[in-house]
Amino acid sequence: MNTLKRVCERHQIDYHPLRTASVASFVELMARLHPEHVAQLGSPPPSAFCLRHG
């Protein structure tokens, strides 16, 4: 892990460690980095067709 952090610093890339290897941890990081997009997401629009019959 320290090697990865040093490589990121050397190449001037932001390093953001995740707490776990889960998708939830990744989504939480994306929400912290781009809070303006979280407000735009909201809930998905209703489906234009019947989910049961297509």
Summary of the structure (lengths in Angstrom):
residues: 54
radius of gyration: 18.0
end to end distance: 47.9
largest distance: 55.3
contacts: 72
relative contact order: 0.09
helix: 50%
strand: 0%
